[in-house]
């Protein structure tokens, strides 16, 4: 019974409103916010990056459950904004949480689904008996060029999931993936900002792959949307997950707890994982959760998850020992565009 042993999230406290970005570029704020369903996004502090966010999320996960860190045999960090081109973020996280040096570690890249790819890897290692626990993290300080459509949603945040088979708080029954070479979004080595195919990222990208993975998993499990209490889909904006949920037969109520993008923005590799964390924050034993990530380039990972009694046993898992997603979204500090540009490194003081 491989599943989630514990989890944690980190979201920076700084925000910028979509209408502030629109003001600078002379765009129609109501049209953009209404079209995207996103009203503000998180911004990293001056000293925050993918590594610090990943460390904070991992520490939050470890705070909620008494797990010997030396039993963690793998750490994988998925991101498209790793601070080093050659220097793994995963090693920094492993050291920070005092994991055993006798571990395997790697950084993953697959646009916004690199974190869920890490979950799948940890599942395989645990199920094979090679490791006891594996830490999978999705963390990003997402990039969007000034004035580009991505700038309105590209946010910062991350989630960490410890995978194992020792009294998991949520069992992962099955996972399936759907992957093709669909170049809807890319960034070449040395470029500061990604490029995208505009509307091309919708139907041939997001919707084809999310539906492909989701339908395959539903068919293999012999289930339908009504068999699940909650659903989480990758959320580059609020429009896409609502639309794909409707296509697949899920209701607005099923996706509501995990749909955090209106107040958070798109945290790329952290997106669907933070949505899952927000759902677990309110889930009860017996609840079933359907999750499908998406990463441009392009692929989706789908998961069938069932919450166990361990989530309600405070001697095993204590949610109160780290902030919930809702708590992390509360009391934001708002920046104007100039402050935001400084935080994001779009403007740099000359020495």
C-alpha positions as CSV (number, residue, x, y, z in Angstrom):
1,X,0.0,0.0,0.0
2,X,2.2,2.8,-1.3
3,X,1.0,6.3,-0.5
4,X,1.5,9.7,1.1
5,X,3.1,9.6,4.5
6,X,3.1,13.3,5.1
7,X,3.1,16.6,3.1
8,X,4.0,20.2,3.4
9,X,3.6,23.5,1.5
10,X,5.4,26.8,1.3
11,X,4.1,30.0,-0.4
12,X,5.8,33.3,-0.1
13,X,3.8,36.0,1.7
14,X,4.3,38.6,-1.1
15,X,1.7,39.2,-3.8
16,X,1.0,41.4,-6.8
17,X,-2.4,42.0,-8.1
18,X,-3.2,41.3,-11.7
19,X,-4.6,44.8,-12.1
20,X,-1.3,46.3,-11.0
21,X,0.5,44.4,-13.8
22,X,-2.2,45.4,-16.3
23,X,-1.9,49.1,-15.2
24,X,1.8,49.2,-16.1
25,X,1.3,47.7,-19.6
26,X,-1.9,49.6,-20.4
27,X,-4.0,46.4,-20.5
28,X,-7.6,45.9,-19.6
29,X,-7.4,44.5,-16.0
30,X,-11.0,43.4,-15.9
31,X,-10.7,41.5,-19.1
32,X,-7.5,39.8,-18.1
33,X,-8.7,38.9,-14.6
34,X,-12.1,37.8,-15.8
35,X,-10.6,35.7,-18.7
36,X,-8.0,34.0,-16.5
37,X,-9.9,33.8,-13.3
38,X,-6.7,34.9,-11.5
39,X,-6.7,38.1,-9.4
40,X,-3.3,38.0,-7.7
41,X,-0.2,35.9,-7.6
42,X,2.6,35.1,-5.2
43,X,6.0,36.7,-5.5
44,X,9.3,35.4,-4.0
45,X,11.1,37.5,-1.4
46,X,14.5,38.9,-2.4
47,X,16.3,35.9,-0.9
48,X,13.9,33.2,-2.0
49,X,14.3,30.8,-4.9
50,X,13.3,27.3,-5.9
51,X,15.7,25.7,-3.4
52,X,14.6,27.7,-0.4
53,X,10.9,27.1,-1.2
54,X,11.6,23.4,-1.6
55,X,13.4,23.2,1.7
56,X,10.6,25.0,3.5
57,X,8.0,22.7,2.0
58,X,10.0,19.6,2.9
59,X,10.5,20.9,6.5
60,X,6.8,21.5,6.8
61,X,6.2,17.9,5.8
62,X,8.6,16.6,8.3
63,X,7.1,18.7,11.1
64,X,3.8,16.9,10.7
65,X,5.0,13.4,11.2
66,X,7.7,11.7,13.3
67,X,9.8,10.2,10.5
68,X,13.5,9.4,10.9
69,X,15.1,11.5,8.1
70,X,17.8,8.9,7.8
71,X,15.1,6.5,6.4
72,X,14.6,8.8,3.4
73,X,16.3,7.1,0.6
74,X,15.4,9.4,-2.3
75,X,14.8,13.1,-2.9
76,X,13.6,14.5,-6.2
77,X,12.9,18.1,-6.9
78,X,10.8,19.0,-9.9
79,X,11.1,22.6,-11.2
80,X,11.7,24.7,-14.3
81,X,13.5,27.3,-12.3
82,X,16.3,25.5,-10.5
83,X,18.8,28.1,-9.2
84,X,21.8,26.3,-10.9
85,X,22.1,24.8,-14.3
86,X,24.7,22.4,-12.9
87,X,24.2,21.8,-9.1
88,X,21.2,19.8,-7.9
89,X,18.6,21.4,-5.8
90,X,17.7,17.9,-4.4
91,X,21.0,17.6,-2.6
92,X,20.4,20.9,-0.8
93,X,17.0,19.7,0.3
94,X,18.3,16.4,1.5
95,X,21.0,18.0,3.6
96,X,18.5,20.5,5.0
97,X,16.1,17.8,6.3
98,X,19.0,15.6,7.5
99,X,18.3,12.8,5.1
100,X,20.8,10.0,4.9
101,X,23.8,10.5,2.5
102,X,23.0,6.9,1.4
103,X,20.3,8.2,-0.9
104,X,19.5,8.8,-4.5
105,X,18.7,12.3,-5.5
106,X,18.0,14.2,-8.7
107,X,16.5,17.3,-10.2
108,X,13.6,16.8,-12.6
109,X,12.4,19.0,-15.4
110,X,9.1,18.5,-17.3
111,X,7.6,22.0,-17.2
112,X,4.7,21.9,-14.7
113,X,4.5,18.2,-14.1
114,X,8.1,17.5,-12.9
115,X,6.9,17.2,-9.3
116,X,4.3,14.6,-10.0
117,X,7.0,12.7,-12.0
118,X,9.0,12.7,-8.8
119,X,6.0,11.1,-6.9
120,X,5.8,8.3,-9.5
121,X,9.5,7.6,-9.2
122,X,9.3,7.5,-5.4
123,X,6.3,5.1,-5.7
124,X,8.3,2.7,-7.8
125,X,11.3,2.8,-5.5
126,X,9.1,2.2,-2.4
127,X,7.1,-0.6,-4.0
128,X,10.2,-2.4,-5.2
129,X,11.7,-2.3,-1.6
130,X,14.7,-0.3,-2.7
131,X,13.9,2.5,-0.2
132,X,11.6,3.0,2.7
133,X,10.7,6.7,2.1
134,X,11.1,9.0,-0.9
135,X,10.6,12.8,-0.9
136,X,9.0,14.3,-4.1
137,X,8.8,18.1,-4.4
138,X,7.4,20.5,-6.9
139,X,8.8,24.0,-6.5
140,X,9.1,27.0,-8.8
141,X,9.7,30.7,-9.0
142,X,7.9,30.8,-12.3
143,X,9.1,33.1,-15.0
144,X,7.2,35.4,-17.4
145,X,8.7,38.0,-19.6
146,X,7.7,41.6,-18.9
147,X,4.4,42.3,-20.7
148,X,3.9,38.7,-21.8
149,X,0.7,36.9,-21.0
150,X,2.6,34.6,-18.6
151,X,3.5,37.5,-16.4
152,X,0.0,37.8,-15.1
153,X,0.0,34.3,-13.6
154,X,3.6,33.1,-13.1
155,X,3.9,32.7,-9.4
156,X,6.1,31.2,-6.6
157,X,5.5,28.2,-4.3
158,X,6.1,24.6,-3.7
159,X,4.8,21.4,-2.1
160,X,6.6,18.3,-0.8
161,X,5.2,14.8,-0.4
162,X,6.9,12.0,1.5
163,X,6.0,8.7,-0.2
164,X,6.1,5.3,1.6
165,X,4.1,2.3,2.7
166,X,4.1,2.7,6.5
167,X,0.6,3.8,7.5
168,X,0.1,6.3,4.7
169,X,-2.4,9.1,5.3
170,X,-3.5,8.6,1.7
171,X,-3.1,5.5,-0.4
172,X,-2.2,6.0,-4.1
173,X,-4.2,3.2,-5.8
174,X,-2.8,3.7,-9.3
175,X,-1.1,6.3,-11.5
176,X,-1.1,6.6,-15.3
177,X,0.6,9.0,-17.7
178,X,0.0,10.4,-21.2
179,X,2.9,11.9,-23.0
180,X,3.6,13.3,-26.5
181,X,6.1,15.6,-28.2
182,X,3.8,18.7,-28.3
183,X,6.0,21.8,-28.2
184,X,3.5,24.3,-26.7
185,X,5.9,25.9,-24.3
186,X,9.8,26.0,-24.2
187,X,12.8,27.9,-22.9
188,X,16.3,27.4,-24.5
189,X,19.5,27.2,-22.4
190,X,20.6,30.7,-21.5
191,X,17.2,32.4,-22.1
192,X,15.7,34.2,-19.1
193,X,12.1,33.7,-20.0
194,X,10.1,30.9,-21.7
195,X,8.1,31.2,-24.9
196,X,4.8,29.7,-25.7
197,X,2.5,28.9,-28.5
198,X,-0.4,31.1,-27.2
199,X,-3.7,29.3,-27.8
200,X,-1.8,26.3,-29.0
201,X,-1.1,25.4,-25.4
202,X,-4.8,24.8,-24.8
203,X,-6.5,22.1,-26.9
204,X,-3.4,20.2,-28.4
205,X,-1.5,20.8,-25.2
206,X,-3.4,21.0,-21.9
207,X,-6.8,19.5,-22.8
208,X,-5.5,16.6,-24.9
209,X,-3.0,15.4,-22.3
210,X,-5.1,15.9,-19.2
211,X,-8.0,14.1,-20.7
212,X,-5.7,11.4,-22.1
213,X,-4.2,10.6,-18.7
214,X,-7.5,11.0,-16.8
215,X,-9.6,8.9,-19.1
216,X,-7.0,6.1,-19.2
217,X,-6.9,6.0,-15.4
218,X,-10.7,6.1,-15.0
219,X,-11.0,3.3,-17.5
220,X,-8.4,1.1,-15.7
221,X,-9.9,1.8,-12.3
222,X,-13.5,1.2,-13.6
223,X,-14.6,4.5,-12.0
224,X,-16.3,7.7,-13.1
225,X,-16.2,11.3,-11.8
226,X,-19.0,10.6,-9.4
227,X,-16.9,8.0,-7.5
228,X,-14.6,10.7,-6.2
229,X,-15.1,13.3,-3.5
230,X,-12.5,15.7,-4.8
231,X,-10.6,16.4,-8.0
232,X,-7.5,18.4,-8.7
233,X,-6.2,19.4,-12.1
234,X,-3.2,21.5,-13.1
235,X,-4.2,25.1,-12.9
236,X,-2.3,27.5,-15.2
237,X,-5.4,29.7,-14.7
238,X,-8.8,29.1,-13.3
239,X,-10.5,28.6,-16.7
240,X,-8.6,25.5,-17.9
241,X,-9.2,23.2,-14.8
242,X,-12.9,24.3,-14.6
243,X,-13.4,23.4,-18.3
244,X,-11.6,20.1,-18.2
245,X,-13.4,19.1,-15.0
246,X,-16.7,19.8,-16.7
247,X,-15.7,17.8,-19.8
248,X,-14.7,14.8,-17.6
249,X,-17.9,15.0,-15.5
250,X,-16.5,16.5,-12.3
251,X,-18.5,19.2,-10.5
252,X,-17.4,22.7,-9.4
253,X,-17.8,21.5,-5.8
254,X,-15.4,18.6,-6.3
255,X,-12.6,20.9,-7.5
256,X,-13.3,23.9,-5.2
257,X,-11.0,23.0,-2.3
258,X,-7.9,22.5,-4.6
259,X,-8.6,25.4,-6.9
260,X,-6.1,27.9,-5.3
261,X,-5.0,29.6,-8.5
262,X,-7.2,32.7,-8.2
263,X,-5.3,33.9,-5.1
264,X,-2.0,32.2,-5.8
265,X,-1.3,32.2,-9.5
266,X,0.5,29.4,-11.4
267,X,3.3,27.9,-9.4
268,X,4.3,25.6,-12.3
269,X,5.7,22.4,-10.8
270,X,4.0,23.2,-7.6
271,X,0.6,23.8,-9.1
272,X,-1.3,20.5,-9.0
273,X,0.7,19.5,-5.9
274,X,-0.4,22.5,-3.9
275,X,-3.9,21.9,-5.1
276,X,-3.7,18.3,-3.8
277,X,-2.3,19.6,-0.5
278,X,-5.1,22.1,-0.1
279,X,-7.6,19.2,-0.7
280,X,-5.8,17.0,1.9
281,X,-6.0,19.8,4.3
282,X,-9.8,19.4,4.4
283,X,-10.2,15.7,3.5
284,X,-11.4,13.0,5.8
285,X,-10.8,9.2,6.0
286,X,-12.4,7.4,3.1
287,X,-12.5,10.4,0.8
288,X,-11.3,9.7,-2.8
289,X,-9.2,12.2,-4.7
290,X,-8.6,12.3,-8.4
291,X,-5.5,14.3,-9.5
292,X,-4.1,15.1,-12.9
293,X,-1.1,17.2,-13.5
294,X,0.1,18.7,-16.8
295,X,3.5,19.8,-18.1
296,X,4.1,21.5,-21.4
297,X,6.2,19.6,-23.9
298,X,3.8,17.7,-23.2
299,X,2.5,15.2,-20.7
300,X,0.1,14.5,-17.8
301,X,0.2,12.2,-14.7
302,X,-3.1,11.0,-13.2
303,X,-3.5,9.6,-9.7
304,X,-6.3,7.7,-7.9
305,X,-5.9,8.5,-4.2
306,X,-7.9,7.4,-1.1
307,X,-7.5,9.0,2.3
308,X,-6.9,6.6,5.1
309,X,-7.7,6.7,8.9
310,X,-4.1,7.7,9.6
311,X,-4.9,11.3,8.5
312,X,-7.2,11.8,11.5
313,X,-4.8,10.1,14.0
314,X,-2.9,13.0,15.6
315,X,-0.4,10.5,17.2
316,X,0.5,9.6,13.6
317,X,0.0,12.8,11.6
318,X,-0.6,16.3,13.0
319,X,-1.8,18.8,10.4
320,X,-1.4,21.6,13.0
321,X,2.4,21.4,13.1
322,X,2.8,23.3,9.8
323,X,0.6,26.0,8.0
324,X,-2.2,24.8,5.8
325,X,-2.5,26.1,2.3
326,X,-5.3,28.4,3.4
327,X,-3.2,29.8,6.2
328,X,-0.3,30.5,3.8
329,X,-2.7,32.4,1.5
330,X,-3.9,34.6,4.2
331,X,-2.5,38.1,5.2
332,X,-0.5,38.8,2.0
333,X,1.9,41.7,1.6
334,X,1.1,43.5,-1.7
335,X,3.8,44.9,-3.9
336,X,3.6,47.5,-6.6
337,X,5.2,46.7,-10.0
338,X,8.5,48.3,-9.2
339,X,8.9,46.3,-6.0
340,X,7.7,43.2,-7.9
341,X,10.3,43.7,-10.6
342,X,13.1,44.0,-8.0
343,X,11.9,40.9,-6.2
344,X,11.9,39.0,-9.5
345,X,15.3,40.2,-10.7
346,X,13.8,42.1,-13.6
347,X,15.7,45.2,-12.5
348,X,19.0,44.9,-10.7
349,X,21.0,47.6,-8.8
350,X,24.3,48.3,-10.4
351,X,27.3,47.8,-8.1
